[in-house]
Amino acid sequence: FFFHIDFIIKSYIHVNRKMKYKFKKKPYAHQLTALEKSWNRDTFAYFMEMGTGKTKVLIDNLAMLYDKGRVNGALIVAPKGVVGTWYNQELPAHLPDHIENVTVLWQSNINKKQKENLKQFHNPENSHKLHILIMNVEAFSTEKGYSWALSFLNCHKGLMAIDESTTIKNPKAKRTKHILNLSNKADYRRIMTGSPVTKNPLDLYAQCQFLDIHHLGHDSYYSFRNRYALMKSANISGRSINLVVGYQNLSELSDKLKPFSYRVLKEDCLDLPDKVYMKREIQLTPEQQKLYKQMRQEALATLNGKTVTTMTALTQLMRLHQITCGHFSADDGSIQEVKNNRLSELLDVLDEIEGKAIIWAHYQHDVKNIFKILEDKYGPGSVVHYYGKTLPEQRDYAIKNFKTNDKVRFFVGTPQTGGYGITLVQANTVIYYSNGYDLEKRMQSEDRAHRIGQKKKVTYVDIIAEDTVDTKIVKSLRKKIDIASKVLGEELKAWI
């Protein structure tokens, strides 16, 4: 009895001390609960839906551990579309001001400046600071990326976190093997994802193995599979192989996850704003960079020395914008494809969410490409389109099936055509593959999901090509600036 009372009192004091922690930004209630469950645990899984702020939870957790003297370094592993957000936005926004830090964004093409940045970790003057190394998960497919991470963890009391941990779901992948090899080098380990099971429950094995091989009670993938999957032998091309045909014992698996994880859905977060905005950054491919530079020079030559009208500047801006989206109009009027990272980033985002999603694209050409790649990946009937070339009877079909057919997950269209007058509250994720310049079209297209009948918070994700016109377009639209009517020609010229 007295032991029980003592435990309650200590727990009460412990929680209240954490409540008084000097956060840079006050956590929402669900974020504070996540911290209370995890902050001093060696291993933990934040299964928090996109838009619920799992990144802030991890940063607050890191800050607490550093202030307690338990860590002096952190290795953050994230998809390539997110590492820039960690470096430029999330850490500056949430890491408390009293924590001096040296933060480096690792790049595969390490140059002299990058090497100098990495040397800061070994500078005696920085020994008292929190060292943070941010790496994209793709880097762990290489020996160079693996060796840099190993070197960092070997000389730090470290926390290692995998953001969007479904990227290591494949136990056979080289990057997964490298990351699993590193796991015992970190004193604290965290995984973060909004959708822990993207295709099947077996995806959990490698993610949980990174935390602790004993968490799920299986020391091999095959024993785990035998426990939770239904297998069937099949003969293919003269070879006998085992195929997964179903799943079993899932309630048991769910119970095993509970002690070291916390699940958060947007619908459970009463204090979240109704609209949550996020960015996914991509880099231009070398082919895009070359074309973008060439087109930019031509645009400046056209605009220099002349009175710049808004329409003229918008035309030049559009040409640059098309290149960031992966195509351009040739002199003969044909549309030429340019190798780009935008479609692959879209697929990465979709892997992280559950349920239905709306995808808006500014150009009809992009709608066609998105429709095709989603149909190829998710199967016929999984996606409908709604844009200028969608026939009237097809439009009715698209709306009806998106609303009533569970197999139809994705609604792809242009804000010009689909952004007005229709209700699509079945989706609570809206992705802007690309944006136009008209604020009204942006706001109207946002409201297709955010209107009467929507029972969940809505997350809006902008895919942005960094260091291009993309950045200023999205920044202006989020500030409720109508680029087409309120930004003058000379101002737009400066964007170029």
Helices and strands as residue ranges (DSSP letters): H 2-19, H 29-38, E 43-48, H 54-67, E 73-78, H 83-85, I 86-90, H 91-94, E 101-105, H 112-119, G 120-122, G 124-126, E 130-136, G 137-141, H 143-154, E 158-163, G 165-168, H 174-182, G 183-185, E 188-193, G 201-203, H 204-211, H 221-228, E 229-236, E 239-247, H 250-257, G 258-260, E 261-264, G 266-268, E 275-282, H 286-303, H 310-325, E 327-329, E 335-337, H 342-351, E 356-360, H 364-378, E 383-386, H 392-404, E 410-413, H 415-418, E 427-432, H 439-446, E 458-465, H 469-478, H 483-486, H 489-495
